């Protein structure tokens, strides 16, 4: 009987891997009773998968990014079975993470997931599988992303509430960001200006860092979307006079912006501003797009080229934290696989960039 089955990555206890790298590790198996098998295999998988309902039908799609198979044990000569005695067995392995693989993500209607799968092939029985998840990060460099993310971002909402002959003076909400590129660990200062000359009262303004996820299928082109709030500030207004605010949104551990590497899942981040207006009026809303990356803006590379490796930049080594908004997932293919109850949450780097991650507003959560 298999007492334990674990996968360890060399010098990497958190099992966090970057794309374009080779990973080394070992499989450690402990048996407390003799076991007869036809073979022992290791499969290292990386894939994106979506599944959702549209009207009365279910749509799904899968893209494979990594599928590495290693025979850890196989019968010798004419033998068809292998007899294992009680004790501990260790097997080494190595594989490459493709450079174009998307970062890990776990969502309501799909995921980008990476895992190891140890397969005990048993005579006259179904295979016994042990699955273990690990995080893959595609090191999105904000300095080379495309548009200049260091430029300020600005948008405004202006509207005359009601209509003629009851048309009021305008309600104006203006929102500004210092830049549009951030990494987890940074804070996003949001400057707001509210000028309410209308008869309606704006009681509250909420400012959110939101993740907008789009799940897609390729054959039958369908989409499913969800919006996830990562951090939030709320401002209470006491009068209709002109008011100005500067709020701080924390950027939590999060998967980098994803809009090119995966054909079936898009991850887009926005600063979302909404005013709560009294009466039968539509709430004013402003959307400011931001890009969440891994390598911060304005940090020089230690070498002469724009590397996509964190250690090649003049920043302190990051810490790693779980992306709690993704929730805990079971990486086993079936919930009740024999001996396999492993759960997993992807982890992402938290950078301390010029101390900005210490700027936390008490109104925020």
C-alpha positions, 0 to 999 in steps of 0.5 A: 500500500502507498503510505505517501507519494510526494514530488519535490522540486530541487531548491524550490520548496514552494514549487514555483516555476518560471517559463523558459526554464528547466526544472529538476525534481524527485518523486518520493514514494513510501510503501508500508506493504508489498506492492505489485505493479505493471509500471510506474510513470510520471506525467507533467501536465500543463493545460488551459481548460474552460467549461460553462453553460450557454442557454441549455448547452455546455461548452468546453475547450482545452489547450495543452501546453506541457505533456512530459512523460517519464517511465520511473519503473518498468518491467525488465526483460520478459517480466510483466510485473514489478514487486516492490518491498515496503520502504522508501523509493526516490526517482529523479526527473527533469523537464522544460517549461515552454517559454510561451506557456501562460501563467497559472490561473484558477477560475469559476469557469476554467483554469490554467493548471500545471500538475505532476501525476504519478501513475501506479499501473496495477495488474487487474485493477484501475491505475492509481494516480497521485496528482500534485499542483505547482505554479507556473509564472510567465514573467510579464515585463511591464517595461517591454509590454507594448504601450508605455505603461508609465503614462498617466491614465484619465477618464471622466463621467459627465451627465445631466440627470433626467431630461428636458424640461427637468434636466439638471446641471451636470454630475461630473466624476473625474478619475486619474491614475499616475500610470497603468502598469503595476505588480503585486505588492505595489499600491495604486493611487487613485485621484478622484474629483467629484463635482455634483451640480445636479439635484440628485445626491451621490451618497457613496463612491466605490473604487475597486481593483477588478479582474475581468475574466473572459472564457472562450471556446474555439469551435463553437465560438461562445464566451462567458465572463466574470468580474472579481473584486481584488481590493476596494475603497469606499468614500462617503460623501456628506454634501453635493459640493465639489470634493477631491480624494486620493485613495490607495488600492492594494495590488494583491498576489495575482496572475499577470495580465493574460490576453495573448498567450492563451486562446481561451482565457483572457485576464484583464485588470481595471480600476473600476469607479462607481458612484451611488446616486439617489433616485431613479438614475443609472449609477455613474461608472468609470473603467480605467484599464491597468496591466498587472505584471511581474517585472516592475516599471522603471527598474533597470536590468543588471545586464545590457538586455531586457531580461524576463527573469526577476533575478536580473533586475535591481530589486530585492528578492520577492516573497511569494503568497497565495492568490486567495481570490482563486480559492483552493482547488483539488488537482486530482482528476477525480475527487475520490481518487484512492489516496489522493486528497491534495489541494492547491492554490497558485502563488505569485511574487510580491515585490517591494518597489520603492516602498510603495506596498507599504502605502495602505489606506485604512478605507481599503480592503 
